[in-house]
């Protein structure tokens, strides 16, 4: 296990709804969602697009963040996704120099 094994993620479902969840094995969790064995909410809503992933060193920190994200409005979640995407793009550009 690494230092950042706990993840909070946001999926965009085929019906355009967003699902926020927690896992300590993202790859396996995504397979479960795709196979209809994930959360009840996501059954029948696949395929999914991973929109956001944030990793944490402890389950407690990840669960706290999941709760915070679930309190956001749909608009707030998209703002969070955009901010993360911007951060990733900036990091990629800074590596080039």
C-alpha positions as CSV (number, residue, x, y, z in Angstrom):
1,X,0.0,0.0,0.0
2,X,1.2,3.5,-0.8
3,X,0.7,6.7,1.2
4,X,-2.2,7.7,-0.9
5,X,-4.4,4.6,-1.1
6,X,-7.7,6.3,-0.2
7,X,-9.6,8.0,-3.0
8,X,-12.6,10.2,-3.5
9,X,-14.0,10.2,-7.0
10,X,-16.7,11.8,-9.1
11,X,-18.3,9.8,-11.9
12,X,-20.4,11.3,-14.7
13,X,-23.2,8.8,-15.5
14,X,-24.7,8.3,-19.0
15,X,-27.8,10.3,-17.8
16,X,-25.5,13.2,-17.0
17,X,-25.9,12.9,-13.3
18,X,-22.9,12.9,-11.0
19,X,-22.0,10.3,-8.4
20,X,-19.4,10.9,-5.7
21,X,-17.8,8.0,-3.9
22,X,-14.9,6.7,-1.7
23,X,-12.7,3.7,-2.3
24,X,-9.3,2.3,-1.4
25,X,-9.1,0.4,-4.7
26,X,-10.3,2.8,-7.5
27,X,-9.7,0.4,-10.4
28,X,-11.7,-2.4,-8.8
29,X,-14.4,0.0,-7.7
30,X,-14.9,1.3,-11.2
31,X,-15.2,-2.2,-12.5
32,X,-17.8,-2.9,-9.9
33,X,-19.8,0.2,-11.0
34,X,-19.5,-0.9,-14.7
35,X,-20.8,-4.4,-13.7
36,X,-23.8,-3.1,-11.8
37,X,-22.3,-4.2,-8.5
38,X,-21.2,-0.8,-7.2
39,X,-23.5,1.7,-5.5
40,X,-27.2,1.3,-5.9
41,X,-27.4,4.8,-7.4
42,X,-25.1,3.9,-10.3
43,X,-26.9,0.7,-11.4
44,X,-28.2,1.1,-14.9
45,X,-26.5,4.5,-15.3
46,X,-23.3,3.3,-17.0
47,X,-21.1,3.8,-18.9
48,X,-19.3,6.2,-16.6
49,X,-16.7,8.9,-17.1
50,X,-14.3,9.5,-14.2
51,X,-14.4,13.3,-13.8
52,X,-12.4,13.8,-10.6
53,X,-10.1,11.8,-8.3
54,X,-8.4,13.0,-5.1
55,X,-6.2,10.8,-3.1
56,X,-5.6,10.8,0.7
57,X,-3.3,9.0,3.2
58,X,-6.1,8.0,5.5
59,X,-9.6,6.7,5.2
60,X,-10.8,9.4,7.7
61,X,-9.5,12.2,5.5
62,X,-11.0,10.8,2.4
63,X,-14.4,10.2,4.0
64,X,-14.4,13.8,5.3
65,X,-13.6,15.1,1.8
66,X,-16.3,12.8,0.3
67,X,-18.8,14.3,2.7
68,X,-17.7,17.9,1.8
69,X,-18.1,17.2,-1.9
70,X,-21.5,15.6,-1.5
71,X,-22.7,18.8,0.2
72,X,-21.8,20.8,-3.0
73,X,-24.4,21.6,-5.6
74,X,-24.0,20.2,-9.1
75,X,-22.6,23.5,-10.2
76,X,-20.1,23.4,-7.2
77,X,-19.0,19.9,-8.2
78,X,-18.3,21.1,-11.8
79,X,-16.4,24.0,-10.4
80,X,-14.3,21.6,-8.4
81,X,-13.7,19.4,-11.5
82,X,-12.7,22.4,-13.5
83,X,-10.3,23.7,-10.8
84,X,-8.6,20.2,-10.6
85,X,-8.3,20.1,-14.4
86,X,-6.8,23.5,-14.5
87,X,-4.3,22.4,-11.8
88,X,-3.3,19.3,-13.8
89,X,-2.8,21.4,-17.0
90,X,-0.7,23.9,-15.2
91,X,1.4,21.2,-13.6
92,X,2.0,19.6,-17.1
93,X,3.1,23.0,-18.5
94,X,5.5,23.7,-15.6
95,X,7.2,20.3,-16.3
96,X,8.1,21.4,-19.8
97,X,10.4,24.3,-18.6
